[in-house]
Amino acid sequence: VLFLGYTVTLMYLFDAIKQLNPANYVISENEYNIVHNNCATYLIGFAKKVGLDYKDPNTATNIENYVGKSIASNDITVGKIRKAYLEENKGIYHKASFYVWNFAVGDEGMTRALVRSYMN
């Protein structure tokens, strides 16, 4: 369970969900990118709508740790993220530095960095 120390009434939550038109967050298959353009845009829009300050350092750290750990637990998703990073950084230097970084921080560190970049 992710606890952020933030509460909203069910009615406020329901209104926020109703106001966010899912059609505005549809990403075509050609535009989808697991690193830069994914379904997190809807969740960030939702956080803004309910007034959750996800940029607050404590809140951001809680989200980053929880979501990063959850994503890292799925080997298929981790593989897709790693592949996307490598496709973006084609040079031998970039690939080598990615592998060193990934070895140092592990899959969870990589996924937390991805979550952090999306919230910034």
Secondary structure, DSSP 4 states (H G I P E B T S, - for coil): ----S----HHHHHHHHHHS-GGGG---TTT-BTTTBSTHHHHHHHHHHHT--TTSHHHHHHHHHHHHHHHHT-HHHHHHHHHHHHHH--SHHHHHHHHHHHHHHHHHHHHHHHHHHHH-
